[in-house]
Amino acid sequence: MITHLQGKLIEKNPTYVVIDCNGVGYMIHISLHTFTQIPDAENLKLYTYLQVKEDSHTLFGFSSVAEREIFKLLISVSGVGASIARTMLSSLTPKQVREGIATGDVALIQSIKGIGAKTAQRVILDLKDKILKIYDIDEVSPVGGNTNRDEALSALEVLGFVKKQAERVVDKFLMSEPDANVETIIKQALKNL
């Protein structure tokens, strides 16, 4: 029903924001990922998902359409409610959640508070095919077009490492050190592969 809200940022907290849209204040629940993406600027646009229950109407907000789509996929799984989905998107980036599901990384999904082994397996079983179909369609990698990344990956491939694993390790490192040189990327990747 409400697909996005744009207005004046009134209040910003790690779990929710309040946006004033023409005199009406909307409380929107957010993940920590979205919290870190929100600038301190006065004007703000968030993509939203309205959850209607018998006793409440709750708005969830996301900094990107990609994050909202992952949230909607997660809550479609039996045993994963909106609060667990929000916790997942607070612990991991949408890309990490997507890749964890696509590669069947049960340990990664299970590392989220509130998710046990059975739920982690169910998330992967229910969503793996859907994730693979829409994989990387609506979100550009923050390290795309990085020549140091490409050189490091080709070197790791020559050394005999599987491309997908190498990409995951290199991308994870580059999120914290985007300006790292080729040698540093390879050294860090070798420690984690």
Phi, psi and omega in degrees: 000306177255113186267332173201160176230138178227129180181198183275128178285117182263317183218141181226119178231163179298339182249343179203160172230159173241125179244131177267115177247102180051048175089355178250125180267124179254127174269122184238122178283134184229163174270166176296328177300312179296319179305317181288338181274343184282122177285163178277013179295159184286322183267134185219141174236127176235141174277137189236161173225124180262118178260121180253121176239172180304318187252001180199156170240120184237131177262129174249137182242149184221146181284341180219157177296324181300317180295320179297319180295320177297317178302313181296321177295316182298316183286350176282346181276133178299129179094353177247108178268182182297324182290322178291319178299319179293321177297319178300316182283350174271328181277326183231158174283159177305323180295320179294320178298313180300312182292323177300318179289315183298325182266000179071034182278084183299319182300319180296312181294321181289341181289349180280135180302130178096356180246120178267182183298316182295317179295319179300316179294321180294319178302312181294315181298315183287326190253347186305310181296318180296317180296317181296326179293320184255013187304126176058029180278317190249009179219123180276136179300136182293346180249014180296146178077015180268112183292326177299319179298312182298317179296317180297318180295318180293325177295319180294324177296318178298326179285355174100011179274148179291134186302313183299315180296315181299316179301316182299314181293315181296315180297321179298316179294318183292339177295324180270333181229069186296339183260014182296146178277172186302313182301314181298318180299313181297315180300314180295319181296317181297328178291330186256358181264000000 
